[in-house]
Amino acid sequence: MELRDKIDEVLHDIYDPEIPVNIVDLGLVYEVKIKSVETGHALSQSDVWITMTLTAPACPVAGEIVREVQDKVAALEGVNEAFVQLTFDPPWNKEMMSEEARLELGFM
């Protein structure tokens, strides 16, 4: 399995504690960048940068979600380091959710 696929799989397993939908289907993950780095290890290693948002700037569990994303991605084989950047530009809205998530939450 490619590293990008592993990252996507992990991100699909992280849920917003207040909404029973994963952060990818909620539309909270804006960008994932992967850059190979030379670490001296026999196995290829990459640094991963994830740009994401939250459903609201004053989200009470912001630190938990960001930490969970960083920890789970960093734990993947092939990841040297994981960095999470939180942004509110553009601000999140319901239209960013996948069709499946909108159906599940009754927004359609």
C-alpha positions as CSV (number, residue, x, y, z in Angstrom):
1,M,0.0,0.0,0.0
2,E,1.3,3.4,-0.9
3,L,2.0,6.0,1.9
4,R,-0.7,8.3,0.6
5,D,-3.2,5.4,0.8
6,K,-2.1,4.7,4.4
7,I,-2.5,8.3,5.4
8,D,-6.0,8.5,3.8
9,E,-7.0,5.3,5.7
10,V,-5.8,6.7,9.0
11,L,-7.5,10.0,8.5
12,H,-10.8,8.2,7.7
13,D,-10.6,6.6,11.1
14,I,-10.4,9.9,13.0
15,Y,-13.8,11.3,14.0
16,D,-14.9,14.7,15.3
17,P,-15.9,13.9,18.8
18,E,-19.1,16.0,18.5
19,I,-20.2,14.7,15.1
20,P,-20.2,11.0,14.3
21,V,-18.4,11.4,10.9
22,N,-14.7,11.1,10.1
23,I,-12.7,14.3,9.5
24,V,-12.2,13.5,5.7
25,D,-15.9,13.1,5.0
26,L,-16.6,16.2,7.1
27,G,-14.4,18.1,4.7
28,L,-12.0,19.2,7.5
29,V,-8.8,18.0,5.7
30,Y,-7.8,20.6,3.0
31,E,-4.4,19.3,1.9
32,V,-1.9,16.5,2.5
33,K,1.7,17.0,1.3
34,I,4.3,14.2,1.3
35,K,8.0,14.9,0.9
36,S,10.7,12.3,0.9
37,V,13.6,13.0,3.2
38,E,17.0,11.5,3.7
39,T,17.2,10.0,7.2
40,G,20.0,7.5,6.8
41,H,17.6,4.6,7.3
42,A,17.5,1.7,4.9
43,L,13.7,2.3,4.4
44,S,12.4,5.4,2.6
45,Q,11.1,8.0,4.9
46,S,8.8,11.0,4.3
47,D,7.7,14.1,6.1
48,V,3.9,14.7,5.9
49,W,2.2,18.1,6.2
50,I,-1.6,18.2,6.7
51,T,-3.6,21.4,6.4
52,M,-6.9,21.1,8.0
53,T,-9.7,23.1,9.7
54,L,-12.3,22.6,12.3
55,T,-16.1,23.0,12.2
56,A,-15.8,26.1,14.4
57,P,-12.8,28.2,15.4
58,A,-13.8,27.9,19.1
59,C,-14.0,24.1,18.9
60,P,-13.5,22.8,22.4
61,V,-11.7,19.6,21.2
62,A,-9.4,21.3,18.7
63,G,-6.2,20.3,20.5
64,E,-7.4,16.7,20.7
65,I,-8.2,16.3,17.0
66,V,-4.9,18.0,15.9
67,R,-2.9,15.8,18.3
68,E,-4.7,12.6,17.1
69,V,-4.1,13.4,13.5
70,Q,-0.4,14.2,14.1
71,D,0.2,11.1,16.3
72,K,-1.6,8.6,14.0
73,V,0.1,9.8,10.8
74,A,3.5,10.0,12.5
75,A,3.1,6.4,13.7
76,L,2.7,5.1,10.1
77,E,5.6,3.1,8.6
78,G,7.5,5.3,6.2
79,V,6.7,8.6,8.0
80,N,9.6,10.5,9.4
81,E,7.6,13.4,10.9
82,A,4.0,14.6,10.7
83,F,3.0,18.2,10.9
84,V,-0.5,19.6,11.2
85,Q,-1.4,23.1,10.3
86,L,-4.8,24.4,11.4
87,T,-6.4,27.0,9.2
88,F,-9.8,28.8,9.1
89,D,-9.3,30.1,5.5
90,P,-11.6,29.2,3.9
91,P,-14.0,28.7,6.8
92,W,-15.6,25.3,7.0
93,N,-19.3,25.0,5.9
94,K,-21.7,22.1,5.4
95,E,-21.1,22.1,1.7
96,M,-17.6,20.8,2.3
97,M,-18.9,17.5,3.6
98,S,-19.1,14.5,1.4
99,E,-22.5,13.6,0.0
100,E,-22.5,10.5,2.2
101,A,-21.8,12.6,5.4
102,R,-24.6,15.0,4.5
103,L,-27.0,12.1,4.0
104,E,-25.9,10.5,7.3
105,L,-26.4,13.7,9.2
106,G,-29.7,14.6,7.5
107,F,-28.5,17.7,5.6
108,M,-29.9,16.6,2.2
